[in-house]
């Protein structure tokens, strides 16, 4: 079994990707990391149905949590699979913070202003009938 890990957009190979192999009952039987060429080889798997899944993504990439099925039908058969990862998108726009503190401050100023207005004009409000 040979897995090649690449970037979904650029096709660039991705080293240091952790991949696990599961048996037909979805129990972990092997794991390893892709090499500098983005490849990971598991040798001498007997015939049968297996699954593979990423458990550790390279820095700057999202983990692909999908479980991929493959089958080895004859002894000595080499199954080649390709798996892709999506880069984590970061924004170049600086974060300016949340508006909540300013909104709360504005509401407080309005409440105080209303209170002062009512107190100064209570004679006017008190004389209404």
VMD Tcl script that builds the backbone (N, CA, C; Angstrom):
set m [mol new atoms 387]
animate dup $m
set s [atomselect $m all]
$s set {name element resname resid chain x y z} {
  {N N UNK 1 A 0.857 -1.171 0.000}
  {CA C UNK 1 A 0.000 0.000 0.000}
  {C C UNK 1 A 0.893 1.220 0.000}
  {N N UNK 2 A 0.685 2.107 -0.971}
  {CA C UNK 2 A 1.455 3.345 -1.054}
  {C C UNK 2 A 0.481 4.517 -1.129}
  {N N UNK 3 A 0.626 5.454 -0.194}
  {CA C UNK 3 A -0.223 6.646 -0.162}
  {C C UNK 3 A 0.647 7.855 -0.468}
  {N N UNK 4 A 0.157 8.713 -1.362}
  {CA C UNK 4 A 0.825 9.972 -1.661}
  {C C UNK 4 A -0.093 11.101 -1.209}
  {N N UNK 5 A 0.460 12.015 -0.424}
  {CA C UNK 5 A -0.306 13.126 0.142}
  {C C UNK 5 A 0.099 14.413 -0.566}
  {N N UNK 6 A -0.903 15.162 -1.093}
  {CA C UNK 6 A -0.619 16.402 -1.812}
  {C C UNK 6 A -1.578 17.508 -1.395}
  {N N UNK 7 A -1.187 18.741 -1.731}
  {CA C UNK 7 A -2.045 19.913 -1.521}
  {C C UNK 7 A -3.149 19.872 -2.572}
  {N N UNK 8 A -4.393 20.071 -2.158}
  {CA C UNK 8 A -5.537 19.970 -3.061}
  {C C UNK 8 A -5.499 21.034 -4.163}
  {N N UNK 9 A -4.931 22.199 -3.902}
  {CA C UNK 9 A -4.915 23.284 -4.887}
  {C C UNK 9 A -3.686 23.266 -5.784}
  {N N UNK 10 A -2.518 23.068 -5.183}
  {CA C UNK 10 A -1.267 23.196 -5.934}
  {C C UNK 10 A -0.694 21.870 -6.414}
  {N N UNK 11 A -1.105 20.761 -5.799}
  {CA C UNK 11 A -0.526 19.461 -6.146}
  {C C UNK 11 A 0.821 19.221 -5.491}
  {N N UNK 12 A 1.293 20.180 -4.698}
  {CA C UNK 12 A 2.575 20.056 -3.995}
  {C C UNK 12 A 2.507 18.891 -3.000}
  {N N UNK 13 A 3.582 18.090 -2.933}
  {CA C UNK 13 A 3.594 16.963 -2.005}
  {C C UNK 13 A 3.681 17.465 -0.571}
  {N N UNK 14 A 3.068 16.707 0.349}
  {CA C UNK 14 A 3.012 17.110 1.750}
  {C C UNK 14 A 3.695 16.078 2.645}
  {N N UNK 15 A 4.919 16.368 3.077}
  {CA C UNK 15 A 5.580 15.482 4.032}
  {C C UNK 15 A 4.990 15.651 5.427}
  {N N UNK 16 A 5.344 14.721 6.303}
  {CA C UNK 16 A 4.949 14.776 7.724}
  {C C UNK 16 A 3.446 14.727 7.951}
  {N N UNK 17 A 2.755 13.945 7.154}
  {CA C UNK 17 A 1.329 13.719 7.347}
  {C C UNK 17 A 1.159 12.374 8.039}
  {N N UNK 18 A 0.476 12.346 9.175}
  {CA C UNK 18 A 0.238 11.101 9.902}
  {C C UNK 18 A -0.969 10.361 9.335}
  {N N UNK 19 A -0.756 9.076 8.997}
  {CA C UNK 19 A -1.826 8.268 8.407}
  {C C UNK 19 A -1.910 6.938 9.143}
  {N N UNK 20 A -3.153 6.517 9.399}
  {CA C UNK 20 A -3.406 5.223 10.053}
  {C C UNK 20 A -4.081 4.273 9.072}
  {N N UNK 21 A -3.756 3.005 9.223}
  {CA C UNK 21 A -4.418 1.940 8.466}
  {C C UNK 21 A -5.310 1.175 9.431}
  {N N UNK 22 A -6.548 0.933 9.009}
  {CA C UNK 22 A -7.530 0.189 9.800}
  {C C UNK 22 A -7.854 -1.117 9.083}
  {N N UNK 23 A -8.176 -2.142 9.860}
  {CA C UNK 23 A -8.611 -3.400 9.259}
  {C C UNK 23 A -10.079 -3.304 8.866}
  {N N UNK 24 A -10.651 -4.401 8.397}
  {CA C UNK 24 A -12.044 -4.391 7.926}
  {C C UNK 24 A -13.045 -4.087 9.040}
  {N N UNK 25 A -12.634 -4.278 10.306}
  {CA C UNK 25 A -13.499 -3.967 11.446}
  {C C UNK 25 A -13.235 -2.560 11.993}
  {N N UNK 26 A -12.435 -1.815 11.245}
  {CA C UNK 26 A -12.074 -0.420 11.549}
  {C C UNK 26 A -11.305 -0.284 12.865}
  {N N UNK 27 A -10.415 -1.251 13.097}
  {CA C UNK 27 A -9.471 -1.175 14.218}
  {C C UNK 27 A -8.108 -0.804 13.655}
  {N N UNK 28 A -7.406 0.109 14.350}
  {CA C UNK 28 A -6.094 0.563 13.893}
  {C C UNK 28 A -5.108 -0.601 13.926}
  {N N UNK 29 A -4.414 -0.806 12.789}
  {CA C UNK 29 A -3.404 -1.870 12.747}
  {C C UNK 29 A -2.004 -1.329 12.446}
  {N N UNK 30 A -1.913 -0.180 11.767}
  {CA C UNK 30 A -0.622 0.428 11.432}
  {C C UNK 30 A -0.776 1.935 11.387}
  {N N UNK 31 A 0.334 2.641 11.568}
  {CA C UNK 31 A 0.337 4.077 11.353}
  {C C UNK 31 A 1.742 4.532 11.025}
  {N N UNK 32 A 1.839 5.681 10.391}
  {CA C UNK 32 A 3.133 6.233 10.024}
  {C C UNK 32 A 2.978 7.627 9.461}
  {N N UNK 33 A 4.106 8.209 9.030}
  {CA C UNK 33 A 4.125 9.570 8.486}
  {C C UNK 33 A 4.693 9.562 7.069}
  {N N UNK 34 A 4.167 10.454 6.221}
  {CA C UNK 34 A 4.693 10.570 4.866}
  {C C UNK 34 A 6.117 11.116 4.915}
  {N N UNK 35 A 6.919 10.697 3.927}
  {CA C UNK 35 A 8.316 11.138 3.855}
  {C C UNK 35 A 8.411 12.497 3.151}
  {N N UNK 36 A 9.642 12.931 2.846}
  {CA C UNK 36 A 9.849 14.243 2.214}
  {C C UNK 36 A 9.229 14.335 0.823}
  {N N UNK 37 A 8.888 13.178 0.220}
  {CA C UNK 37 A 8.229 13.146 -1.093}
  {C C UNK 37 A 6.716 12.997 -0.958}
  {N N UNK 38 A 6.193 13.126 0.266}
  {CA C UNK 38 A 4.754 13.008 0.492}
  {C C UNK 38 A 4.237 11.583 0.396}
  {N N UNK 39 A 5.131 10.591 0.471}
  {CA C UNK 39 A 4.731 9.184 0.320}
  {C C UNK 39 A 4.875 8.413 1.630}
  {N N UNK 40 A 3.980 7.456 1.806}
  {CA C UNK 40 A 4.028 6.533 2.938}
  {C C UNK 40 A 3.696 5.152 2.397}
  {N N UNK 41 A 4.551 4.188 2.701}
  {CA C UNK 41 A 4.356 2.824 2.203}
  {C C UNK 41 A 4.181 1.874 3.376}
  {N N UNK 42 A 3.155 1.036 3.288}
  {CA C UNK 42 A 2.929 -0.042 4.249}
  {C C UNK 42 A 3.148 -1.344 3.487}
  {N N UNK 43 A 4.146 -2.100 3.904}
  {CA C UNK 43 A 4.522 -3.313 3.172}
  {C C UNK 43 A 3.866 -4.560 3.756}
  {N N UNK 44 A 3.661 -5.512 2.869}
  {CA C UNK 44 A 3.223 -6.867 3.219}
  {C C UNK 44 A 1.877 -6.921 3.937}
  {N N UNK 45 A 0.919 -6.136 3.475}
  {CA C UNK 45 A -0.433 -6.278 4.001}
  {C C UNK 45 A -1.063 -7.495 3.332}
  {N N UNK 46 A -1.654 -8.395 4.098}
  {CA C UNK 46 A -2.298 -9.560 3.479}
  {C C UNK 46 A -3.557 -9.140 2.701}
  {N N UNK 47 A -4.053 -10.036 1.884}
  {CA C UNK 47 A -5.270 -9.726 1.130}
  {C C UNK 47 A -6.387 -9.378 2.107}
  {N N UNK 48 A -7.258 -8.458 1.674}
  {CA C UNK 48 A -8.369 -8.059 2.518}
  {C C UNK 48 A -8.794 -6.632 2.275}
  {N N UNK 49 A -9.812 -6.221 3.009}
  {CA C UNK 49 A -10.358 -4.869 2.931}
  {C C UNK 49 A -9.772 -4.043 4.076}
  {N N UNK 50 A -9.345 -2.835 3.739}
  {CA C UNK 50 A -8.730 -1.932 4.712}
  {C C UNK 50 A -9.274 -0.523 4.520}
  {N N UNK 51 A -8.931 0.324 5.468}
  {CA C UNK 51 A -9.269 1.743 5.399}
  {C C UNK 51 A -8.035 2.526 5.815}
  {N N UNK 52 A -7.931 3.750 5.325}
  {CA C UNK 52 A -6.884 4.638 5.830}
  {C C UNK 52 A -7.487 5.999 6.122}
  {N N UNK 53 A -6.838 6.695 7.074}
  {CA C UNK 53 A -7.330 7.998 7.533}
  {C C UNK 53 A -6.152 8.813 8.055}
  {N N UNK 54 A -6.224 10.089 7.804}
  {CA C UNK 54 A -5.211 11.006 8.321}
  {C C UNK 54 A -5.482 11.277 9.799}
  {N N UNK 55 A -4.428 11.285 10.611}
  {CA C UNK 55 A -4.594 11.636 12.024}
  {C C UNK 55 A -3.749 12.836 12.422}
  {N N UNK 56 A -2.823 13.261 11.554}
  {CA C UNK 56 A -1.972 14.407 11.863}
  {C C UNK 56 A -1.638 15.109 10.552}
  {N N UNK 57 A -2.102 16.355 10.408}
  {CA C UNK 57 A -1.867 17.117 9.180}
  {C C UNK 57 A -0.569 17.904 9.293}
  {N N UNK 58 A 0.072 18.174 8.153}
  {CA C UNK 58 A 1.253 19.039 8.189}
  {C C UNK 58 A 0.871 20.428 8.674}
  {N N UNK 59 A 1.838 21.167 9.169}
  {CA C UNK 59 A 1.581 22.518 9.668}
  {C C UNK 59 A 0.962 23.366 8.561}
  {N N UNK 60 A -0.114 24.075 8.896}
  {CA C UNK 60 A -0.779 24.942 7.940}
  {C C UNK 60 A -1.879 24.271 7.143}
  {N N UNK 61 A -2.194 22.997 7.485}
  {CA C UNK 61 A -3.223 22.258 6.753}
  {C C UNK 61 A -4.275 21.706 7.704}
  {N N UNK 62 A -5.495 21.555 7.162}
  {CA C UNK 62 A -6.593 20.957 7.915}
  {C C UNK 62 A -6.478 19.437 7.847}
  {N N UNK 63 A -6.843 18.753 8.932}
  {CA C UNK 63 A -6.861 17.293 8.922}
  {C C UNK 63 A -8.040 16.820 8.090}
  {N N UNK 64 A -7.772 15.904 7.185}
  {CA C UNK 64 A -8.823 15.278 6.385}
  {C C UNK 64 A -9.309 14.075 7.187}
  {N N UNK 65 A -10.491 14.163 7.778}
  {CA C UNK 65 A -10.983 13.113 8.673}
  {C C UNK 65 A -11.737 12.003 7.951}
  {N N UNK 66 A -11.801 12.083 6.611}
  {CA C UNK 66 A -12.498 11.045 5.858}
  {C C UNK 66 A -11.786 9.700 6.010}
  {N N UNK 67 A -12.563 8.645 5.981}
  {CA C UNK 67 A -12.049 7.281 6.046}
  {C C UNK 67 A -12.133 6.710 4.631}
  {N N UNK 68 A -10.983 6.302 4.072}
  {CA C UNK 68 A -10.926 5.823 2.698}
  {C C UNK 68 A -10.747 4.303 2.671}
  {N N UNK 69 A -11.567 3.653 1.891}
  {CA C UNK 69 A -11.527 2.192 1.780}
  {C C UNK 69 A -10.617 1.778 0.623}
  {N N UNK 70 A -9.874 0.706 0.835}
  {CA C UNK 70 A -9.106 0.096 -0.252}
  {C C UNK 70 A -9.072 -1.399 -0.020}
  {N N UNK 71 A -8.710 -2.136 -1.072}
  {CA C UNK 71 A -8.696 -3.594 -0.967}
  {C C UNK 71 A -7.459 -4.148 -1.639}
  {N N UNK 72 A -6.839 -5.106 -0.982}
  {CA C UNK 72 A -5.742 -5.862 -1.577}
  {C C UNK 72 A -6.321 -7.209 -1.966}
  {N N UNK 73 A -6.357 -7.469 -3.280}
  {CA C UNK 73 A -7.036 -8.661 -3.791}
  {C C UNK 73 A -6.114 -9.860 -3.958}
  {N N UNK 74 A -4.821 -9.596 -4.188}
  {CA C UNK 74 A -3.874 -10.711 -4.340}
  {C C UNK 74 A -2.599 -10.393 -3.570}
  {N N UNK 75 A -1.915 -11.436 -3.095}
  {CA C UNK 75 A -0.640 -11.251 -2.390}
  {C C UNK 75 A 0.353 -10.556 -3.309}
  {N N UNK 76 A 1.054 -9.591 -2.756}
  {CA C UNK 76 A 2.064 -8.877 -3.518}
  {C C UNK 76 A 1.513 -7.711 -4.324}
  {N N UNK 77 A 0.200 -7.544 -4.350}
  {CA C UNK 77 A -0.398 -6.439 -5.098}
  {C C UNK 77 A -0.027 -5.113 -4.429}
  {N N UNK 78 A 0.327 -4.126 -5.245}
  {CA C UNK 78 A 0.639 -2.793 -4.730}
  {C C UNK 78 A -0.546 -1.889 -5.038}
  {N N UNK 79 A -1.171 -1.379 -3.993}
  {CA C UNK 79 A -2.292 -0.468 -4.130}
  {C C UNK 79 A -1.768 0.941 -3.898}
  {N N UNK 80 A -1.995 1.822 -4.888}
  {CA C UNK 80 A -1.539 3.208 -4.765}
  {C C UNK 80 A -2.754 4.115 -4.609}
  {N N UNK 81 A -2.682 4.992 -3.608}
  {CA C UNK 81 A -3.768 5.927 -3.341}
  {C C UNK 81 A -3.192 7.333 -3.225}
  {N N UNK 82 A -3.999 8.304 -3.599}
  {CA C UNK 82 A -3.608 9.701 -3.428}
  {C C UNK 82 A -4.619 10.368 -2.508}
  {N N UNK 83 A -4.105 11.161 -1.582}
  {CA C UNK 83 A -4.932 11.863 -0.615}
  {C C UNK 83 A -4.532 13.337 -0.662}
  {N N UNK 84 A -5.519 14.233 -0.536}
  {CA C UNK 84 A -5.217 15.661 -0.587}
  {C C UNK 84 A -5.627 16.350 0.703}
  {N N UNK 85 A -4.975 17.465 0.979}
  {CA C UNK 85 A -5.297 18.310 2.129}
  {C C UNK 85 A -5.545 19.724 1.640}
  {N N UNK 86 A -6.337 20.450 2.401}
  {CA C UNK 86 A -6.641 21.844 2.109}
  {C C UNK 86 A -5.871 22.722 3.082}
  {N N UNK 87 A -5.186 23.711 2.527}
  {CA C UNK 87 A -4.436 24.648 3.370}
  {C C UNK 87 A -5.405 25.466 4.201}
  {N N UNK 88 A -4.991 25.787 5.426}
  {CA C UNK 88 A -5.772 26.663 6.290}
  {C C UNK 88 A -5.600 28.075 5.764}
  {N N UNK 89 A -6.712 28.736 5.452}
  {CA C UNK 89 A -6.661 30.077 4.880}
  {C C UNK 89 A -6.572 31.088 6.014}
  {N N UNK 90 A -5.569 31.934 5.904}
  {CA C UNK 90 A -5.423 33.004 6.885}
  {C C UNK 90 A -5.667 34.327 6.182}
  {N N UNK 91 A -6.262 35.251 6.880}
  {CA C UNK 91 A -6.592 36.555 6.317}
  {C C UNK 91 A -5.441 37.518 6.546}
  {N N UNK 92 A -5.147 38.335 5.524}
  {CA C UNK 92 A -4.123 39.367 5.670}
  {C C UNK 92 A -4.692 40.622 6.330}
  {N N UNK 93 A -6.006 40.675 6.488}
  {CA C UNK 93 A -6.648 41.823 7.112}
  {C C UNK 93 A -6.510 41.718 8.627}
  {N N UNK 94 A -5.966 42.757 9.270}
  {CA C UNK 94 A -5.801 42.670 10.728}
  {C C UNK 94 A -7.151 42.653 11.440}
  {N N UNK 95 A -7.220 41.915 12.508}
  {CA C UNK 95 A -8.429 41.841 13.335}
  {C C UNK 95 A -8.514 43.114 14.153}
  {N N UNK 96 A -9.641 43.805 14.081}
  {CA C UNK 96 A -9.782 45.070 14.796}
  {C C UNK 96 A -10.503 44.913 16.117}
  {N N UNK 97 A -10.928 43.733 16.441}
  {CA C UNK 97 A -11.605 43.521 17.711}
  {C C UNK 97 A -13.107 43.498 17.547}
  {N N UNK 98 A -13.778 43.237 18.636}
  {CA C UNK 98 A -15.230 43.141 18.638}
  {C C UNK 98 A -15.839 44.494 18.982}
  {N N UNK 99 A -17.033 44.802 18.463}
  {CA C UNK 99 A -17.665 46.091 18.739}
  {C C UNK 99 A -18.367 46.146 20.093}
  {N N UNK 100 A -18.476 45.021 20.811}
  {CA C UNK 100 A -19.256 44.979 22.052}
  {C C UNK 100 A -18.813 45.985 23.109}
  {N N UNK 101 A -17.545 46.159 23.395}
  {CA C UNK 101 A -17.180 47.138 24.436}
  {C C UNK 101 A -17.636 48.551 24.075}
  {N N UNK 102 A -17.516 48.913 22.804}
  {CA C UNK 102 A -17.929 50.251 22.387}
  {C C UNK 102 A -19.445 50.396 22.429}
  {N N UNK 103 A -20.153 49.345 22.061}
  {CA C UNK 103 A -21.615 49.380 22.113}
  {C C UNK 103 A -22.098 49.529 23.554}
  {N N UNK 104 A -21.488 48.771 24.468}
  {CA C UNK 104 A -21.868 48.871 25.882}
  {C C UNK 104 A -21.565 50.258 26.441}
  {N N UNK 105 A -20.430 50.818 26.061}
  {CA C UNK 105 A -20.073 52.163 26.504}
  {C C UNK 105 A -21.082 53.185 25.976}
  {N N UNK 106 A -21.481 53.066 24.725}
  {CA C UNK 106 A -22.466 53.983 24.139}
  {C C UNK 106 A -23.806 53.869 24.868}
  {N N UNK 107 A -24.239 52.646 25.184}
  {CA C UNK 107 A -25.496 52.456 25.910}
  {C C UNK 107 A -25.420 53.055 27.315}
  {N N UNK 108 A -24.278 52.909 27.961}
  {CA C UNK 108 A -24.089 53.486 29.294}
  {C C UNK 108 A -24.163 55.008 29.244}
  {N N UNK 109 A -23.530 55.618 28.259}
  {CA C UNK 109 A -23.570 57.077 28.113}
  {C C UNK 109 A -25.004 57.541 27.862}
  {N N UNK 110 A -25.733 56.812 27.025}
  {CA C UNK 110 A -27.135 57.167 26.748}
  {C C UNK 110 A -27.968 57.049 28.018}
  {N N UNK 111 A -27.770 55.988 28.800}
  {CA C UNK 111 A -28.534 55.791 30.043}
  {C C UNK 111 A -28.242 56.905 31.042}
  {N N UNK 112 A -26.973 57.263 31.191}
  {CA C UNK 112 A -26.607 58.341 32.124}
  {C C UNK 112 A -27.194 59.663 31.647}
  {N N UNK 113 A -27.097 59.944 30.358}
  {CA C UNK 113 A -27.647 61.180 29.796}
  {C C UNK 113 A -29.145 61.266 30.001}
  {N N UNK 114 A -29.847 60.162 29.814}
  {CA C UNK 114 A -31.296 60.127 30.025}
  {C C UNK 114 A -31.615 60.375 31.493}
  {N N UNK 115 A -30.857 59.751 32.385}
  {CA C UNK 115 A -31.067 59.946 33.827}
  {C C UNK 115 A -30.863 61.388 34.236}
  {N N UNK 116 A -29.816 62.018 33.743}
  {CA C UNK 116 A -29.540 63.425 34.056}
  {C C UNK 116 A -30.666 64.304 33.520}
  {N N UNK 117 A -31.127 64.036 32.331}
  {CA C UNK 117 A -32.213 64.811 31.727}
  {C C UNK 117 A -33.489 64.697 32.557}
  {N N UNK 118 A -33.825 63.476 32.994}
  {CA C UNK 118 A -35.041 63.260 33.792}
  {C C UNK 118 A -34.926 63.974 35.128}
  {N N UNK 119 A -33.781 63.887 35.792}
  {CA C UNK 119 A -33.594 64.535 37.095}
  {C C UNK 119 A -33.694 66.049 36.962}
  {N N UNK 120 A -33.079 66.637 35.958}
  {CA C UNK 120 A -33.126 68.092 35.774}
  {C C UNK 120 A -34.528 68.577 35.420}
  {N N UNK 121 A -35.270 67.748 34.780}
  {CA C UNK 121 A -36.600 68.168 34.328}
  {C C UNK 121 A -37.722 67.477 35.096}
  {N N UNK 122 A -37.471 66.988 36.303}
  {CA C UNK 122 A -38.515 66.252 37.030}
  {C C UNK 122 A -39.684 67.145 37.420}
  {N N UNK 123 A -39.415 68.449 37.623}
  {CA C UNK 123 A -40.531 69.349 37.945}
  {C C UNK 123 A -41.485 69.420 36.755}
  {N N UNK 124 A -40.919 69.425 35.567}
  {CA C UNK 124 A -41.749 69.481 34.357}
  {C C UNK 124 A -42.562 68.199 34.250}
  {N N UNK 125 A -41.928 67.069 34.487}
  {CA C UNK 125 A -42.641 65.781 34.386}
  {C C UNK 125 A -43.639 65.598 35.530}
  {N N UNK 126 A -43.278 66.124 36.703}
  {CA C UNK 126 A -44.140 65.984 37.869}
  {C C UNK 126 A -45.405 66.826 37.789}
  {N N UNK 127 A -45.377 67.925 37.028}
  {CA C UNK 127 A -46.533 68.819 36.919}
  {C C UNK 127 A -47.509 68.400 35.831}
  {N N UNK 128 A -47.202 67.387 35.085}
  {CA C UNK 128 A -48.106 66.946 34.022}
  {C C UNK 128 A -49.282 66.197 34.603}
  {N N UNK 129 A -50.459 66.406 34.057}
  {CA C UNK 129 A -51.646 65.675 34.480}
  {C C UNK 129 A -52.461 65.260 33.327}
}
mol reanalyze $m
mol bondsrecalc $m
mol representation Tube
mol addrep $m
